[in-house]
Amino acid sequence: MKVLVIDDNETSRRIFKEMLGAFSFDVDLAESAREGIAALIAADQKTPFDLVVMDWKMPEMDGLEAAQRIKGHGGLNRIPPIILVTAYPREEIMRRSEAIGLDGFLIKPVNSSVLFDAIMHVFEPRSTGEAVSDHRPGDTGERIDVLTEARILLVEDNEINQQVAREILESAGLIVSVAGDGQAAVERVRAEAFDAVLMDVQMPIMDGYSATREIRKDERFETLPIIAMTAHAMAGDADKSLACGMNGHITKPIEPDRMFAELAKWVGSRTRTDDAPPAKGVNKQATVLDDKTLPEILNGFDLTEGLKRLQGNQMLYRKLIISFAESCRDALDQIRTAISRQDWEAVHHQAHSLKGSSGNLAADDVHAAAQALEKLVKNNSDRAPSEAARTRCLGHLDREVNIILSAVAGLGGSAKTVVPTAGDAFAGIPEEKHAALASRMKSAAEIGDVIALQTIADELESEFGDKQGLSRRIVELADNFDFDHLIELADRGSP
């Protein structure tokens, strides 16, 4: 994606370029509105910009005036979406932004998570006229009635995502079978009768695109509805799904109404399978449970949205949250291992999987952090992302996961904050050095001395190597000013 940043402040331009560059975007800078408009015009005939991120308060011409000129420019073949950034969230500015038709609005200070969410919102399929536009409020019940006892093959490799989707579908009276990868899906379709297939795109063994092509080779399945389920929200992904033979496309996190609308569109007009057994024990009403099953607030989760996706099933949501916390810890370990090996494909896979499960459970901050890491390493099989960008993205993800783990510990789950034990953290370092090392780390962390912590990390790597990841861990925490966890790490290492 090609992005133009327009901001008169040099520091702001540099920060935005670093954040957007970490997402693997191609970033150009302009220090005034006039320069930015000129850049848009110059690029229009060759490689137009896909997005403009523009400050509001600039001399000569402010961001609102510039946005109005860009939106109304008759000489541009392509007018990119515009996100306005301001430190002054005045009602008048917001009204004018809406009147002009700006696509996004950010209030300073802006971090990478908030920025990425804003960009994803701009490029959500519903804003590109995707087929969900035929959904009308109030007709969900009618759509569900059409789908009752329809046989659905759910193809998804992530266990948490399987449980979320299965609960949504079965609570509406559908009969659900599960396949864990594309190859298994091909085999199930050949052996059993289904009314529709919900197909994840990124899976091991065989991905969703390849599985769909394989299914379509058999003329018996030429009309079998196959609907893509993907965490991708960028324009063009729907076209890619249709090109390989899929009928429709829905994005994760799963929104029940949108999923039922898409299924009803294809299953409702199709002759149903004759050998479908009756649904057993399916309750079409949301499960009603003790309201003490979950607290009113749980850090890191939007409980209202999460329960909505799970049809109000608090017991299942609680179970999935605890399971998710455990999987987060494992995912972080695997991501660190893959980064140390420079296995960017493995990093991408783990980040993508974590993004999907966190999104479905409404763990919004982990979702954004995983998404940022996924974008950073995407298409980087030949070259490694910069160490600074890796450290920033991994530190962000690490911080958000630890918030989740701390919160889930209060639910009675076994998840613990990802801080190595003394034995693990200081392994490979002579025991007689543990006390001095812990003391130096704690002293530096207590006063926020990042340079001293970097020195400690450099000395550790120079003298003992970094087989256990301790020096890298110190750098990550220091770069993110996470001194509390540095102190905790030092305390664990103290005899």
C-alpha positions in Angstrom: 0.0 0.0 0.0 1.3 3.4 -1.0 0.7 6.1 1.7 1.2 9.9 1.7 1.8 11.6 5.0 1.2 15.4 5.0 2.3 17.1 8.2 4.3 20.3 8.7 6.0 18.9 11.8 9.2 17.0 11.0 9.0 14.8 14.1 5.4 13.9 13.4 6.3 13.0 9.8 9.2 10.8 11.0 7.0 9.0 13.6 4.3 8.3 11.1 6.8 7.0 8.6 8.2 4.6 11.1 4.8 3.3 12.2 3.5 2.9 8.6 6.8 1.4 7.5 6.5 -1.2 10.2 3.3 -2.3 8.5 5.3 -2.8 5.3 3.6 0.2 3.6 5.4 2.4 1.0 5.5 5.9 2.6 6.0 9.3 1.0 6.2 12.5 3.0 5.0 16.1 2.4 5.6 19.0 4.7 2.7 21.2 3.6 -0.8 20.8 2.1 0.3 22.3 -1.2 3.2 20.0 -1.5 1.0 17.0 -0.6 -1.6 17.9 -3.3 1.2 18.3 -5.8 2.5 14.9 -4.9 -0.9 13.3 -5.4 -1.2 14.9 -8.8 2.3 13.8 -9.9 1.7 10.2 -8.8 -1.8 9.9 -10.2 -0.8 8.9 -13.7 1.8 6.3 -12.6 1.4 4.8 -9.2 -1.4 6.6 -7.3 -1.5 6.8 -3.5 -3.8 4.4 -1.7 -4.2 6.5 1.4 -3.5 10.0 2.8 -2.7 10.6 6.5 -2.9 14.3 7.0 -2.5 16.7 10.0 -5.2 19.3 10.5 -3.3 22.2 11.9 -0.8 23.4 9.2 0.2 26.9 8.1 -1.2 28.5 4.8 -3.7 25.7 4.2 -5.0 23.4 7.0 -5.9 19.7 6.6 -9.6 20.3 6.2 -9.2 22.7 3.3 -6.6 20.5 1.7 -9.0 17.4 2.1 -11.8 19.4 0.5 -9.6 20.3 -2.5 -8.4 16.7 -2.9 -12.0 15.3 -2.7 -13.2 17.8 -5.2 -10.2 17.7 -7.5 -11.4 17.1 -11.1 -8.0 16.2 -12.4 -7.3 13.1 -10.2 -8.2 9.7 -11.7 -8.1 8.2 -8.2 -9.0 10.1 -5.0 -7.5 8.1 -2.1 -9.2 7.8 1.3 -8.1 10.5 3.8 -7.5 10.1 7.5 -7.3 13.5 9.4 -5.1 13.7 12.5 -5.5 16.4 15.1 -4.6 17.2 18.7 -7.7 19.3 18.9 -10.9 17.2 18.9 -13.3 20.1 18.6 -16.9 19.4 17.6 -16.6 21.9 14.8 -13.7 20.1 13.2 -15.4 16.7 13.4 -18.6 18.2 11.9 -16.6 19.7 9.0 -14.8 16.4 8.5 -18.1 14.5 8.2 -19.4 17.2 5.8 -16.3 16.9 3.6 -16.6 13.1 3.6 -13.3 12.3 5.3 -12.7 8.5 5.7 -11.0 8.5 9.2 -10.3 10.8 12.1 -7.5 10.3 14.7 -6.7 12.3 17.8 -3.1 12.7 18.9 -1.1 11.1 20.4 -1.4 8.3 17.9 0.2 4.9 18.5 0.7 2.1 16.0 -2.3 0.1 17.2 -4.8 2.9 16.9 -3.3 3.9 13.5 -3.6 0.4 12.1 -7.2 0.0 13.4 -8.1 3.3 11.6 -6.6 2.1 8.4 -8.3 -1.3 8.6 -11.6 0.5 9.2 -11.1 2.6 6.1 -10.5 -0.5 3.9 -13.2 -2.8 5.4 -15.2 -4.6 2.8 -18.5 -3.0 3.8 -17.0 0.4 2.7 -16.2 -1.0 -0.8 -19.8 -2.1 -1.5 -19.3 -5.8 -0.7 -22.3 -8.0 -0.9 -23.2 -7.6 2.7 -25.1 -4.4 1.7 -28.3 -6.4 1.1 -28.6 -7.1 4.8 -31.5 -5.3 6.5 -31.9 -4.8 10.2 -34.6 -7.0 11.6 -34.5 -9.8 9.0 -32.0 -12.0 10.9 -34.7 -14.3 12.3 -36.1 -14.9 8.8 -32.6 -15.8 7.5 -32.0 -18.2 10.4 -35.3 -20.0 9.7 -34.1 -20.6 6.1 -30.9 -22.1 7.4 -32.4 -24.4 10.1 -30.8 -27.9 9.9 -28.6 -26.9 7.0 -25.5 -29.0 6.9 -22.4 -26.8 7.1 -18.7 -27.9 6.8 -16.6 -25.5 8.8 -12.9 -25.5 7.6 -10.7 -23.9 10.1 -7.3 -24.8 11.6 -7.5 -22.7 14.8 -9.3 -24.5 17.6 -10.6 -21.4 19.3 -12.0 -20.0 16.0 -13.6 -23.5 15.4 -15.4 -23.2 18.8 -16.6 -19.7 18.2 -18.0 -20.3 14.7 -19.5 -23.6 15.7 -21.3 -22.1 18.7 -22.8 -19.3 16.5 -24.0 -21.8 13.8 -25.3 -24.5 16.1 -27.2 -22.0 18.3 -29.1 -21.1 15.2 -30.0 -24.7 14.4 -27.4 -25.5 11.8 -25.7 -28.9 11.7 -21.9 -28.4 11.8 -19.0 -30.6 10.8 -15.4 -29.4 11.2 -12.3 -30.0 9.1 -8.9 -28.7 10.3 -7.3 -28.0 6.9 -8.0 -27.8 3.2 -7.0 -31.4 2.4 -9.4 -32.7 5.1 -12.1 -30.5 3.7 -11.7 -31.9 0.2 -12.0 -35.4 1.6 -15.1 -34.6 3.7 -16.8 -32.9 0.8 -16.2 -36.0 -1.4 -17.5 -38.4 1.3 -20.5 -36.5 2.8 -23.3 -34.2 1.7 -23.2 -30.5 2.7 -25.3 -27.5 2.0 -22.4 -25.1 2.2 -18.8 -24.8 3.2 -17.3 -22.0 5.3 -13.6 -22.0 4.2 -10.7 -20.4 6.1 -8.1 -19.1 3.7 -4.7 -19.5 5.5 -4.2 -23.1 6.7 -1.4 -25.7 6.9 -1.2 -28.7 4.5 -3.6 -27.1 2.0 -4.9 -23.5 2.0 -8.5 -22.5 1.4 -7.9 -21.3 -2.2 -6.2 -24.6 -3.2 -8.9 -26.7 -1.5 -11.7 -24.8 -3.3 -10.0 -25.3 -6.7 -9.7 -29.1 -5.9 -13.3 -29.3 -4.9 -14.5 -27.5 -8.1 -12.7 -30.1 -10.3 -15.4 -32.5 -9.5 -18.6 -31.6 -11.4 -20.8 -32.8 -8.6 -19.7 -29.8 -6.5 -19.9 -27.1 -9.2 -22.9 -25.5 -7.4 -21.8 -26.2 -3.8 -21.7 -22.8 -2.0 -18.1 -22.2 -0.7 -17.7 -19.0 1.4 -14.3 -17.7 2.3 -13.7 -16.8 6.0 -10.6 -14.7 6.3 -9.0 -12.2 8.7 -8.0 -10.1 5.6 -10.0 -6.9 5.3 -8.3 -5.3 2.4 -9.8 -4.4 -1.0 -9.1 -7.2 -3.5 -9.3 -10.1 -1.2 -13.0 -10.7 -2.1 -12.0 -10.8 -5.8 -9.3 -13.3 -5.0 -11.8 -15.6 -3.3 -14.2 -15.4 -6.2 -11.4 -16.0 -8.7 -10.6 -19.4 -7.2 -14.2 -20.5 -7.3 -15.7 -19.4 -4.0 -19.2 -17.9 -3.9 -18.8 -15.3 -1.2 -16.5 -13.7 1.3 -16.9 -12.8 5.0 -14.2 -11.4 7.3 -13.1 -12.2 10.8 -13.9 -11.3 13.5 -17.1 -13.2 12.7 -20.2 -11.1 12.9 -23.2 -13.5 13.2 -25.7 -11.4 11.2 -23.3 -11.0 8.3 -22.4 -14.7 8.3 -26.1 -15.7 8.4 -26.9 -13.2 5.6 -24.2 -14.6 3.3 -25.2 -18.2 4.1 -28.9 -17.5 3.5 -28.1 -15.9 0.2 -26.6 -19.2 -1.1 -28.2 -22.0 0.9 -31.8 -20.5 0.8 -31.9 -20.8 -3.0 -30.3 -24.3 -3.1 -31.9 -27.7 -2.9 -31.0 -29.1 0.5 -29.2 -32.4 1.0 -31.6 -35.3 1.4 -29.5 -37.3 3.8 -29.1 -34.7 6.5 -29.9 -36.1 9.9 -32.2 -34.0 12.2 -30.4 -31.6 14.5 -29.9 -32.9 18.0 -30.2 -30.9 21.1 -29.9 -27.5 19.3 -31.3 -24.6 21.2 -32.0 -21.6 19.0 -32.1 -19.2 21.9 -29.0 -17.7 23.5 -27.9 -19.7 26.5 -29.0 -18.1 29.7 -26.4 -18.5 32.5 -25.6 -17.2 35.9 -24.6 -13.5 35.4 -21.6 -14.1 37.7 -20.0 -16.4 35.1 -18.0 -13.4 33.8 -17.2 -10.1 35.5 -18.7 -6.9 34.2 -15.2 -5.7 32.9 -12.2 -7.8 31.9 -9.1 -6.0 30.8 -8.2 -6.6 27.2 -11.7 -7.9 26.2 -14.8 -6.2 24.9 -17.1 -8.6 26.7 -20.3 -7.1 25.2 -19.1 -7.7 21.7 -17.6 -11.1 22.5 -20.9 -12.3 24.1 -22.8 -11.1 21.1 -20.7 -13.2 18.8 -21.2 -16.3 21.0 -25.0 -15.7 21.2 -24.8 -14.8 24.9 -23.1 -18.1 26.0 -21.1 -16.8 29.0 -19.9 -20.3 30.1 -18.4 -21.0 26.6 -16.9 -17.5 26.4 -15.2 -17.9 29.8 -13.8 -21.2 28.7 -12.5 -19.9 25.4 -11.0 -16.8 27.1 -9.0 -19.1 29.5 -8.0 -21.4 26.6 -7.0 -18.3 24.5 -4.7 -17.0 27.2 -2.8 -20.3 27.2 -2.5 -20.2 23.5 -1.2 -16.6 23.6 1.6 -17.7 25.8 2.5 -20.5 23.4 2.2 -18.3 20.4 4.6 -15.7 21.8 7.1 -18.4 22.5 6.8 -19.8 18.9 7.0 -16.3 17.5 10.2 -15.5 19.4 11.7 -18.8 18.3 10.8 -18.2 14.7 12.2 -14.7 14.8 15.5 -16.0 16.2 15.7 -18.4 13.3 14.6 -15.6 10.8 11.7 -17.9 9.8 9.4 -15.1 8.7 6.8 -17.5 7.2 6.4 -19.1 10.6 6.1 -15.7 12.3 3.5 -14.6 9.8 1.5 -17.8 10.3 1.6 -17.5 14.1 0.7 -13.8 14.0 -2.1 -14.4 11.6 -3.6 -17.2 13.7 -3.4 -15.1 16.9 -5.0 -12.2 15.1 -7.9 -14.4 14.1 -8.6 -15.9 17.5 -8.2 -12.7 19.3 -10.6 -10.9 16.9 -13.2 -13.6 17.4 -13.0 -13.3 21.2 -13.1 -9.5 21.0 -9.6 -9.2 22.5 -9.2 -6.0 20.4 -5.7 -4.8 21.6 -4.1 -8.2 21.1 -5.8 -8.4 17.7 -4.3 -5.0 16.6 -0.9 -5.9 17.9 -0.9 -9.3 16.1 -2.1 -7.6 13.0 0.7 -5.1 13.0 3.3 -7.9 13.4 1.7 -9.9 10.6 1.8 -6.9 8.3 5.5 -6.3 9.3 6.7 -9.7 8.2 4.3 -10.3 5.3 6.2 -10.9 2.1 9.5 -10.7 3.9 10.8 -14.2 3.0 13.9 -12.7 1.3 14.7 -9.9 3.6 14.3 -9.4 7.4 12.3 -6.5 8.8 14.5 -4.0 10.6 15.4 -5.0 14.2 13.9 -1.8 15.5 10.6 -2.5 13.8 10.6 -6.1 15.0 11.4 -5.1 18.6 8.6 -2.5 18.5 6.0 -4.8 17.1 6.9 -7.8 19.3 7.1 -5.5 22.4 3.6 -4.2 21.6 2.2 -7.7 21.2 4.0 -8.9 24.4 2.6 -6.0 26.4 -1.0 -6.6 25.3 -0.8 -10.3 25.8 0.5 -9.7 29.4 -2.6 -7.5 30.1 -4.7 -10.4 28.9 -2.9 -13.0 31.0 -3.1 -10.9 34.1 -6.8 -10.4 33.6 -7.5 -14.1 32.9 -5.6 -15.1 36.1 -8.5 -13.6 38.0 -11.0 -15.9 36.3 -9.2 -18.9 37.8 -7.4 -19.8 34.6 -3.8 -21.0 34.8 -2.4 -18.4 32.5 0.5 -16.4 33.9 2.3 -13.3 32.8 5.0 -14.1 30.3 8.0 -13.4 32.5 10.5 -16.2 32.6 11.2 -17.9 35.9 14.6 -17.5 37.5 15.7 -20.9 36.3 14.6 -20.3 32.7 15.6 -16.6 32.5 19.1 -16.9 33.9 19.8 -20.4 32.5 23.3 -20.5 31.0 24.6 -17.8 33.4 26.7 -18.9 36.3 24.7 -19.0 39.5 27.2 -16.9 41.4 26.4 -14.0 39.0 22.6 -14.1 39.4 22.5 -11.8 42.4 24.7 -9.0 40.9 22.9 -9.3 37.6 19.4 -9.1 39.2 20.5 -6.1 41.4 21.8 -4.2 38.3 18.7 -4.9 36.4 16.4 -3.8 39.2 18.3 -0.6 40.0 18.3 0.4 36.3 14.6 -0.4 35.9 13.5 1.4 39.0 14.9 4.7 37.7 14.0 4.0 34.1 17.6 4.0 32.8 17.1 2.5 29.3 20.8 3.0 28.4 22.0 1.1 31.5 19.6 -1.8 30.6 20.9 -1.8 27.0 24.4 -2.0 28.4 23.5 -5.0 30.6 21.9 -6.8 27.6 25.0 -6.2 25.4 27.3 -7.5 28.1 25.1 -10.6 28.6 25.1 -11.4 24.9 28.8 -10.7 24.5 29.8 -12.9 27.5 27.2 -15.7 27.5 25.4 -15.5 24.1 21.6 -15.2 24.1 20.5 -18.9 24.0 17.8 -18.3 26.6 16.7 -14.9 25.1 17.4 -12.9 28.3 19.3 -10.1 26.7 16.7 -9.8 23.9 14.0 -9.8 26.5 15.7 -7.0 28.5 15.9 -4.9 25.3 12.3 -5.5 24.4 11.0 -4.5 27.8 13.3 -1.5 28.0 12.4 -0.2 24.5 8.7 -0.4 25.5 9.4 1.3 28.9 7.9 -1.8 30.6 9.9 -1.3 33.8 7.4 -3.2 36.0 8.1 -6.4 34.2 11.8 -5.8 34.2 11.7 -5.4 38.0 9.7 -8.6 38.2 12.2 -10.4 36.0 15.0 -9.2 38.2 13.2 -10.3 41.4 12.7 -13.8 39.9 16.4 -14.0 39.2 17.5 -12.9 42.7 18.6 -15.7 45.0 
